[in-house]
Structure formats: structure tokens, C-alpha cells
Amino acid sequence: MMSLQFKPEQNSQDDDIVDCAVAKMDPRDVCASLSVMFQQEEYYLCDDYLREGERHLNCLHPPSAGAQHHPGRSEQGEPVDALCRAKICEWIFQVVDFTKLQRETVSIAMSYLDRFLCSSSPRAQRALNDRKEYQLAALTTLYIAVKLFEPLAMDAELVSKLSRGLHTPEEITEFEYDILCALKWRVQGPTTFQFVNYIMELLPVSAESMKPTLYDFSHFQVEIATGDYAFVPLRRSTIAIAAVLNALEGIPPSDLPFGERISFIRSIGAVIDFDIFSPEINAVRMRLLDSFAQCSGYELSQVAGLTPIIRKTRSASRSDSLGSDTSNECFMDDKICEYESSPVCVSREMVTSLGISKDKS
């Protein structure tokens, strides 16, 4: 798990960009933008490549009888796992903070990396089974993200120095082309941060005073999700919705009246094409809240009671969602089953009463 600190004032640069890019948009324009982003993200989805890679290697090299099997191990080096990915993500956050770049750049770089590893590129398969090659891939995706989305470019020489000379500038520029080809040059997908920022623009004008707090809580959850492999196969919009709902529930009723909350939730429900109270959203919210508490030492208490989370027991949910790599891979199925077996699904009743349920055939 990533070791991040919750610093509400840390992302002032990102907030300035949000203000310039999204603020003062007409609500109809915000809804139109979100609609396009939902369509775009279909082309930027990612598979559970660690599990798929393990199956592929097992087919190619079945373990001999009596031999101890190490999933994904190859002769090239140590294979990549969820912990390795979390560590490389944390390192990229440190680089971005030190160089005063946008933290959203980390999520863009990690998205490139994940999608590259999902591809059929031979170099992607090599990177999955050799951590040195994986490190080079991560450096290169950061190099691409900075080049595309930061005002100041990070040249290959500097990236090489970041690796302490382990990788040459020539290796980085060569890998850049391989990654872009594997991504089919799709490098402008909507990020989770962008979904959060646009969704926040649906907040009623009368609740504008709470927007900075909602941004801080939501963005920190998104940063946590960036380093958690369990979220890789999910849509960015799903993570954003879950983060916003958690942030909204974390605001005391005295600070944000019931009517304004209802108006905000209705606006969100009207613009998306899935049920924001679905078992999947419920499971993602649980994961984010538990990770929030572990990373920050601060529990984002769900005090409003308007969009509650269904849990069996608090201790069980913590052990299920914050355990080993295996739980990282299958937590969603467990939480969905837990949700559907709940004797009284408060969230489902609430969404029905609000009239914003999205029934899918």
C-alpha cells in the first residue's frame, strides 16, 4: 500500500488548472463534456493483466509434478506483481512532487503503463517478467506524460539520471516509440481526476463553499487508487463517482444541507449511464475508504447518511479489502456478494426514492 500523506493545500497548482479548465462552464456544457468522456473511456480500458499473464505463463510452462511453482517467474528476472507496481507508483509520485509537476501526471503515466502491459507487444510481455525492463517502461511512460501534459518537457537525459544511469537516453527514446505503438497512439484518454473535476461542477451554486473540501477528499482518494492494482481493471469514471460520493458523505449535514445534496446526486445520476448505488460502486467506495484511513491515518467518516455503504462488519471488510495480493485481485466479487446478501439494502431504497435509478436491461 502506498504511503501518502493527506495534505489539503498540496495541490494548489492542480486547483488552478481546474479553475481555468472547468470553472464557469454552463451546466449543459459540463454534461455534454462528461457524456463525451464516458464514450472516450471505452477505448482506454485495461485488463487484469497480472492474472492474465500468470495464466499465459502457466500454459507455456506448466509446473512439473512436485516442483514448487512461482507464478509468473521467468528466466529473465523477477516478475512484476501488485506490490512492485505500488512501489513504482509511489516513486513516481516522489519524482513529481520533487520536480513540482502536477500529481495528475502520475495517474496519466500509470495509465499508459497499465495499458501497455495489457497489449500484445513482445516488450510488454518482457516487462511483465523482468523488473528492470518494467522500471524502464515506467520511466518511459512518465517521460511521455510529462512531454504531453506539462509546460516544461523532461528530456531523456534527465530521465536517464533518474534511473541513476541504469537506462540510457537512447533506450528511453526507443522504448517511447514501442509504447506509443502498443497504445495505438491513444494518449488523450479522460483521467479519474478529470471526471472528478467535471462532476464537481454539477454541485449547486449555493454549495460552492464546500467545493474545496470535496476536491481535497476526492483527489486524495484518486491518488490512492492510482497506486492500487485492484482498481486497474475498473473504469476511471467508476472510481471518480465512488470518490465523490465518499467525499460527499464525509461532509457533516450542518455544512451541506439535505436539499443541496439531493440536487447534486440527482445531477450526477442524470448525466451518467449506470447506477451510482450499484454493488460495484459500493465495493469501490469501501476500498477507497479503507485505503484512505490506512494511508492518511485519518478516517473519512460517512456521517451524512444519505448514500450509506453496506458492510457486514467493519473488521471483516478491512481484512478483506486490505489484505494480500490475492484479495486485491478478487475483492470486487467478494464485496458485491456481501452487498447483494445484505438483508436491507438502504442505498437501493434511497435511490428509488430519489427517482435516479438507472435500470439496465
C-alpha positions in Angstrom: 0.0 0.0 0.0 1.2 3.5 -0.8 2.5 5.7 1.9 0.9 9.0 1.1 0.1 12.0 3.3 -3.2 13.8 3.2 -2.2 17.5 2.5 -5.2 19.6 1.6 -3.1 22.5 0.5 -0.6 20.5 -1.6 -2.5 20.5 -4.9 -2.9 24.3 -5.3 -1.3 24.1 -8.8 -3.8 21.4 -9.8 -6.7 23.5 -8.4 -5.6 26.5 -10.5 -5.7 24.3 -13.6 -9.2 23.0 -12.6 -10.4 26.6 -12.2 -9.2 27.6 -15.6 -10.3 24.4 -17.4 -13.7 23.7 -15.9 -15.0 26.6 -13.8 -17.8 28.8 -15.0 -18.9 26.3 -17.6 -22.6 26.1 -18.3 -24.2 23.0 -16.7 -25.3 21.8 -20.1 -21.7 22.1 -21.4 -20.5 20.1 -18.3 -23.0 17.3 -19.0 -22.0 17.3 -22.7 -18.3 17.0 -21.8 -19.0 14.2 -19.4 -21.0 12.4 -22.0 -18.1 12.5 -24.4 -15.7 11.4 -21.7 -17.8 8.4 -20.9 -17.7 7.4 -24.6 -13.9 8.0 -24.8 -13.0 5.8 -21.8 -14.3 2.8 -23.7 -11.1 3.0 -25.7 -8.9 3.2 -22.7 -10.0 0.3 -20.6 -7.4 -2.1 -19.1 -7.5 -5.8 -18.3 -6.4 -7.6 -15.2 -3.0 -8.2 -16.9 -1.2 -9.7 -13.9 -3.7 -12.5 -13.6 -3.8 -13.0 -17.4 0.0 -13.0 -17.5 0.1 -15.7 -14.9 -2.4 -17.9 -16.8 -0.4 -17.4 -20.0 2.9 -18.4 -18.4 1.3 -21.5 -16.8 0.1 -22.6 -20.3 3.6 -22.1 -21.8 5.5 -23.6 -18.8 3.3 -26.0 -16.8 4.8 -26.6 -13.4 6.3 -30.1 -13.1 4.9 -32.5 -10.5 6.3 -31.9 -7.1 8.0 -28.7 -8.1 7.3 -25.5 -6.2 5.7 -23.1 -8.6 6.3 -19.3 -8.5 3.5 -17.6 -10.6 4.9 -15.6 -13.4 8.5 -16.4 -12.8 10.8 -16.4 -15.8 14.5 -16.9 -16.5 14.8 -13.2 -17.4 14.3 -11.9 -13.9 11.8 -11.3 -11.1 8.2 -11.0 -12.4 6.1 -7.9 -11.7 3.3 -8.1 -9.0 0.9 -5.7 -7.4 3.4 -4.6 -4.7 6.0 -3.9 -7.4 3.5 -1.7 -9.2 2.6 0.1 -6.0 6.3 0.9 -5.3 7.0 2.2 -8.7 3.9 4.4 -8.5 5.0 5.8 -5.1 8.4 6.6 -6.6 6.8 8.4 -9.5 4.8 10.5 -7.0 8.0 11.4 -5.2 9.6 12.5 -8.5 6.6 14.6 -9.5 6.5 16.2 -6.0 10.2 17.0 -6.1 10.1 18.5 -9.6 6.8 20.4 -8.7 4.8 18.8 -11.5 1.1 18.1 -11.4 0.1 15.0 -9.4 -2.4 14.1 -12.1 0.6 13.4 -14.3 1.3 10.3 -12.2 -2.1 8.8 -13.0 -1.6 9.5 -16.7 1.8 7.8 -16.7 0.4 4.8 -14.8 -2.5 4.5 -17.2 0.0 4.4 -20.1 2.0 1.8 -18.2 -1.0 -0.4 -17.4 -2.4 -0.3 -20.9 1.0 -1.0 -22.4 1.3 -4.1 -20.2 -2.2 -5.2 -21.4 -1.1 -5.1 -25.0 0.3 -7.9 -27.2 3.6 -6.1 -27.6 6.6 -8.5 -27.0 8.3 -5.8 -25.0 5.2 -5.6 -22.7 5.5 -9.4 -22.0 9.2 -8.9 -21.3 8.4 -6.1 -18.9 5.9 -8.2 -17.0 8.6 -10.8 -16.3 11.6 -8.6 -15.8 11.6 -5.8 -13.2 14.5 -4.0 -14.8 12.5 -3.8 -18.1 9.4 -2.8 -16.1 11.3 0.1 -14.5 12.4 1.3 -17.9 8.7 1.1 -19.1 7.6 3.1 -16.1 10.3 5.8 -16.6 9.3 6.0 -20.3 5.6 6.4 -19.6 6.4 9.2 -17.1 8.6 10.8 -19.9 5.7 10.6 -22.3 3.1 12.0 -19.8 5.4 14.9 -18.9 6.1 15.7 -22.5 2.4 15.8 -23.4 0.8 17.4 -20.3 3.4 19.5 -18.5 4.5 23.0 -19.6 8.2 22.0 -19.3 9.5 18.9 -21.0 11.6 16.3 -19.2 14.3 15.3 -21.6 15.7 11.7 -22.0 19.0 12.7 -20.3 17.2 13.7 -17.1 15.1 10.6 -17.1 18.2 8.5 -17.5 19.7 10.3 -14.5 16.6 9.5 -12.5 17.4 5.8 -13.1 20.9 6.5 -11.9 22.4 5.5 -15.2 20.7 2.1 -15.3 19.0 3.1 -18.5 20.4 5.2 -21.3 18.7 8.1 -23.1 18.7 6.0 -26.2 16.9 3.1 -24.5 14.2 5.5 -23.2 13.5 7.2 -26.6 13.5 3.8 -28.3 11.0 2.4 -25.7 8.9 5.5 -26.1 8.1 4.6 -29.7 7.4 1.0 -28.8 5.0 2.1 -26.1 3.2 4.6 -28.3 2.7 1.9 -31.0 1.4 -0.6 -28.4 -1.1 2.1 -27.2 -2.0 2.8 -30.9 -1.2 6.4 -30.2 -4.2 6.8 -27.9 -2.7 9.1 -25.2 -5.6 11.6 -24.6 -8.0 9.5 -22.5 -10.0 11.0 -19.7 -8.4 10.6 -16.3 -10.1 10.0 -13.0 -9.0 13.5 -11.9 -10.9 15.0 -14.9 -14.0 13.0 -14.1 -13.9 14.3 -10.5 -13.3 17.9 -11.6 -16.2 17.9 -14.1 -18.6 16.1 -11.7 -17.8 18.7 -9.1 -19.1 21.4 -11.5 -22.6 19.9 -11.0 -22.5 21.0 -7.4 -25.3 23.6 -6.8 -24.1 27.2 -6.7 -25.4 27.5 -3.2 -22.9 24.8 -2.1 -19.8 26.4 -3.7 -18.2 27.0 -0.3 -17.8 23.2 0.2 -16.2 22.6 -3.2 -12.5 22.9 -2.0 -13.1 20.3 0.8 -14.9 18.0 -1.6 -12.0 18.4 -4.1 -9.4 17.6 -1.4 -11.1 14.5 -0.2 -11.9 13.2 -3.7 -8.5 13.9 -5.2 -6.7 12.2 -2.3 -8.8 9.1 -2.9 -8.0 9.2 -6.6 -4.3 9.4 -5.8 -4.6 6.3 -3.6 -6.4 4.5 -6.3 -3.6 5.3 -8.8 -1.2 3.1 -6.8 -3.6 0.3 -6.1 -3.6 -2.5 -8.7 -7.1 -3.6 -7.6 -8.5 -0.5 -9.4 -6.7 -1.1 -12.7 -9.5 -3.1 -14.5 -12.1 -0.5 -13.5 -13.4 2.4 -15.4 -12.0 5.8 -14.4 -15.5 7.2 -14.1 -16.4 4.4 -11.6 -13.6 5.4 -9.3 -14.4 9.1 -9.6 -18.0 8.6 -8.8 -17.1 6.5 -5.7 -14.6 9.0 -4.5 -17.1 11.9 -4.9 -19.8 10.0 -3.0 -17.4 9.2 -0.2 -16.3 12.9 0.0 -20.0 14.0 -0.1 -20.8 11.6 2.8 -17.9 12.9 4.7 -19.3 16.4 4.9 -21.5 16.9 8.0 -25.2 17.7 7.4 -24.7 21.1 9.2 -22.2 22.1 6.5 -24.1 20.9 3.4 -27.9 20.9 3.7 -30.0 17.9 2.6 -31.6 19.7 -0.3 -28.3 20.6 -1.9 -27.0 17.1 -1.5 -30.2 15.7 -3.2 -29.7 18.2 -6.0 -26.1 17.2 -6.5 -26.8 13.5 -6.5 -29.7 14.0 -9.0 -27.4 15.9 -11.3 -24.8 13.1 -11.2 -27.5 10.4 -11.8 -28.9 12.3 -14.7 -25.5 12.5 -16.6 -24.1 9.0 -16.1 -25.4 5.8 -17.7 -25.0 3.5 -14.8 -26.4 3.1 -11.3 -24.3 5.1 -8.8 -25.7 2.9 -6.0 -24.7 -0.4 -7.7 -22.8 -3.1 -5.8 -19.7 -2.3 -7.8 -19.7 1.4 -6.7 -20.4 0.2 -3.1 -17.4 -2.1 -3.3 -15.1 0.6 -4.7 -16.2 3.1 -2.0 -15.3 0.6 0.7 -11.9 0.0 -0.8 -11.2 3.7 -1.1 -12.3 4.5 2.5 -10.2 1.8 4.0 -7.2 2.8 1.9 -7.8 6.5 2.9 -7.7 5.6 6.6 -4.6 3.5 6.2 -2.6 6.0 4.1 -3.5 9.1 5.9 -4.2 8.0 9.5 -7.5 9.8 9.2 -10.8 8.1 8.8 -13.2 9.8 6.4 -16.3 9.1 8.4 -19.5 8.7 6.4 -21.7 11.0 8.6 -24.4 12.3 6.2 -26.4 9.1 5.9 -27.8 9.9 2.5 -25.8 7.4 0.4 -24.6 4.9 3.0 -22.3 2.0 2.4 -23.4 -1.6 3.0 -20.9 -3.5 5.2 -21.3 -6.8 7.0 -18.8 -5.9 9.8 -16.1 -3.2 9.8 -13.4 -5.6 10.9 -14.3 -8.1 8.2 -14.3 -5.5 5.5 -10.9 -4.2 6.5 -9.3 -7.6 6.4 -10.9 -8.5 3.1 -10.0 -5.3 1.3 -6.6 -4.6 2.6 -5.0 -8.0 2.7 -2.7 -9.8 0.4 -2.3 -9.5 -3.4 -4.9 -12.3 -3.7 -7.5 -10.1 -2.0 -6.5 -7.2 -4.3 -7.5 -9.3 -7.3 -10.8 -10.6 -6.1 -12.1 -8.0 -3.6 -14.7 -6.8 -6.0 -16.5 -10.1 -6.3 -16.5 -10.5 -2.5 -17.9 -7.1 -1.8 -20.6 -7.4 -4.5 -21.7 -10.7 -2.9 -21.7 -9.0 0.5 -23.8 -6.1 -0.8 -26.4 -8.3 -2.5 -26.8 -10.6 0.5 -27.5 -7.6 2.8 -31.0 -8.0 4.4 -31.8 -4.3 3.9 -30.2 -2.5 1.1 -30.5 1.1 2.3 -28.8 2.5 -0.8 -31.1 0.8 -3.2 -34.2 2.1 -1.3 -32.7 5.6 -1.3 -32.0 5.7 -5.0 -35.5 4.5 -5.7 -37.0 7.2 -3.6 -34.8 9.9 -5.3 -36.0 8.7 -8.7 -32.5 8.5 -10.2 -32.0 4.8 -10.6 -30.6 3.5 -13.9 -32.2 0.2 -14.6 -30.3 -1.7 -17.2 -31.8 -4.4 -19.3 
